[in-house]
Amino acid sequence: MFREQAPPSFLLAAATEHRRQASLRTLRRTPLVDSFTDDDLLALEAPTQVLERWPGELVHGHGEHAKHLFILAAGAVKISRTSRRGQEVVFDILGPPAVFGALPGSADAGYPDTATALTHSRLLEIPAPAFRGMLESRADLALGVLDELVSRHERAQQRIRRLSSEEAGVRIAARLLELADTFGEPRDGSIILSIPLTRADLAALTGVTPETASRVMSRLRAENIVDSGRCWTAILDRGLLAAAAGH
C-alpha cells in the first residue's frame, strides 16, 4: 500500500513566498494604503491570510462581528443588505483592489452589510486590530486612509443623489458605464462585462423594479446600445450609452 508523500519543504517554501509576493502586489495597488511604505506593507502583510470564495459564497454577513478588513485581489463581490420588506438592496459590485469589511473606526461593531462573491474571487483577510494598531501609531498613515474614506463617502453621496433625482433609464445607463470601467473587457468592438449581471441585480443596484430594468434594457437593445442574455451583458456603443446616462 502506497502512502502519499508530502511535497518537499523547498516547494512548500516557494509556494509560501509566491503567495506572499502576490499579497504584497495587491496591497501596493490598493488606494486605501497607498501612503504606506514598503516596510509598512510588509508589517501589514505578516498577519494577512488569503481566502478564496466561489460564486454565491459569503465573505461576511450583515451584523456579524467585524473582525477583518478584506482586500479583493481578483474576482467580483456584491455588497448588499436585506430591506425591512425582505428585498435585497445592492449597494455596489466591487472589483479589484476594493477594500471592505471592518474599516477603521468600527472596533467592536458588526459588518454594516453582506458581502457575497459573484465570481470566483481571491481576497486578502487582514485582522482589524492589526490594521487599526498601525493607524493608531502612525498619524501620517491615518491621514492617508482618512482621505480615501472621505473620497469614498463623496462617491456614495453622488450615487444617492442620482437615485433620488434621475429617471430609471439614466440611472441604469450610468451604472452600466461604471461597471464597464471596472469589469469591462474589450472584444470585437464591444465591451463585455466579466460578471454575471442579472436583471434583479441591476434593479437592486439602481433602485428600480426588475420589470423596469427589463424594459430599459429592452429599449437599449432595440437602439443597439447594449446586448444581453442570461447573466451576460455587452456594451455595443459606449458613446451612445454615455449620452443615455446624461454624460
Helices and strands as residue ranges (DSSP letters): H 9-28, G 31-33, H 38-45, E 49-53, E 58-60, E 68-74, E 77-82, E 88-94, E 99-101, E 114-117, E 121-127, H 128-137, H 139-165, H 168-183, E 184-187, E 190-193, H 199-206, H 210-222, E 226-229, E 232-235, H 238-244
